[in-house]
């Protein structure tokens, strides 16, 4: 989300980030993060610096251009946006190509190992 102010309309915030501001806090899907009273700036506006801190989202300011940028894609870097793994293709022990997508719909445990 790009903006020229640390205060923004909560509807615009929801449309641009996927986080809907509700009575219980900032919500996306089944996840709701309570917001402190100072997150609300009145007139259905919110303070991005307070909301970003609660979501653990990076908020940066470009002083030269007078813009703020908020990346709300994760909650503190610990939550996945989806539970869908990217396509992975590796040779199996017989040299045949194995695609991770062939297991779609099943629970999968991936184990990675490195010698270093």
Buried (B, 14 or more C-beta within 10 A) or exposed (E): BEBEEBEBBBEBBBEBBBBBBEEEBBBBEEEBBEBEEEBBBEEEBBBBBBBBEBBBBEBEEEEEEEEBEBEBBBBEEEEEEEEEEEEEEEEEEEEEEBEBEEEEEEEEEEEEEEEE
